[in-house]
Amino acid sequence: MLIAKVIGTTVSTIKDEMLAGRKLLILRQTDETGAAFGKPYVAVDTLDAGIGDLVLTAHGSSGRQTAITKNSPVDAVIMAVIDHLEVGGKVAYRKE
């Protein structure tokens, strides 16, 4: 699992039929404090996450293990929206 921040949305009217009706969000991986790094990537949203949310993502074959993404051509899926992160006994991130 990776921690990522939702930074945008994507719209695709022509796509594989297994992705029909699925919301696709643009993410950037973050560290444990929520600081973004790396290249943006797209993930299937299974939880109705929104821009600015910090989320947990699964990738590769693990990303195809949710009820929504089973047998779908996905590489990344949002599987949790983070409420807060605690690191070393201190809250590093709290959803507002």
C-alpha positions in Angstrom: 0.0 0.0 0.0 1.1 3.5 -0.7 0.0 6.9 0.7 -1.1 9.4 -1.9 -2.9 12.7 -2.3 -5.8 13.2 -4.7 -4.7 16.1 -7.0 -7.3 15.9 -9.8 -9.8 14.0 -11.8 -9.8 12.5 -15.3 -12.6 11.9 -17.7 -12.6 9.2 -20.4 -15.6 8.6 -22.5 -14.0 5.8 -24.5 -12.5 3.1 -22.3 -12.6 -0.6 -21.5 -16.1 -1.8 -20.7 -14.9 -3.1 -17.3 -14.1 0.6 -16.4 -17.5 2.0 -17.4 -19.0 4.0 -14.6 -15.8 4.1 -12.6 -14.4 7.4 -11.3 -10.7 7.9 -12.2 -8.6 10.2 -10.0 -5.2 11.6 -10.4 -2.9 11.0 -7.4 0.7 11.8 -6.3 2.5 9.6 -3.8 3.2 11.3 -0.4 5.4 10.7 2.6 4.0 10.1 6.0 3.4 13.8 6.6 1.4 14.3 3.3 4.2 15.9 1.4 3.8 14.9 -2.3 6.6 13.6 -4.5 7.0 11.6 -7.7 5.0 11.5 -10.9 1.2 11.7 -10.9 -0.7 8.6 -11.7 -4.3 7.5 -12.2 -6.3 5.2 -9.8 -9.8 3.8 -9.8 -11.8 5.4 -6.9 -13.8 2.8 -5.0 -14.8 5.1 -2.1 -15.8 8.5 -3.5 -12.6 10.2 -2.5 -12.1 13.9 -3.4 -9.5 16.4 -4.4 -7.2 17.1 -1.4 -7.9 13.8 0.3 -5.0 11.6 1.5 -5.7 8.0 0.5 -4.2 4.5 0.7 -3.7 2.8 -2.7 -3.1 -0.8 -3.8 -1.2 -1.5 -7.0 -0.7 -4.2 -9.6 -2.5 -7.5 -8.9 -3.5 -6.3 -5.4 -5.4 -3.5 -7.1 -7.6 -6.0 -8.8 -8.8 -7.6 -5.5 -11.6 -5.3 -4.6 -15.2 -6.1 -5.5 -15.3 -3.2 -7.9 -12.0 -3.8 -9.7 -12.0 -7.6 -9.8 -11.0 -8.8 -13.3 -10.6 -5.2 -14.5 -7.6 -3.8 -16.3 -6.4 -1.6 -13.4 -3.0 -0.9 -12.0 -3.9 1.3 -9.0 -7.0 1.5 -6.8 -8.0 3.8 -3.9 -9.0 1.5 -1.1 -9.1 3.8 2.0 -9.4 7.5 2.8 -7.1 8.5 5.6 -8.6 10.4 8.6 -5.2 10.9 10.4 -1.7 9.6 10.4 0.3 9.2 13.6 4.1 8.9 13.4 6.4 8.5 16.4 3.6 9.3 18.8 2.7 12.6 17.0 -0.1 13.3 14.6 1.6 14.0 11.3 -1.7 14.5 9.3 -5.3 15.1 10.2 -8.1 15.4 7.7 -9.9 18.8 8.2 
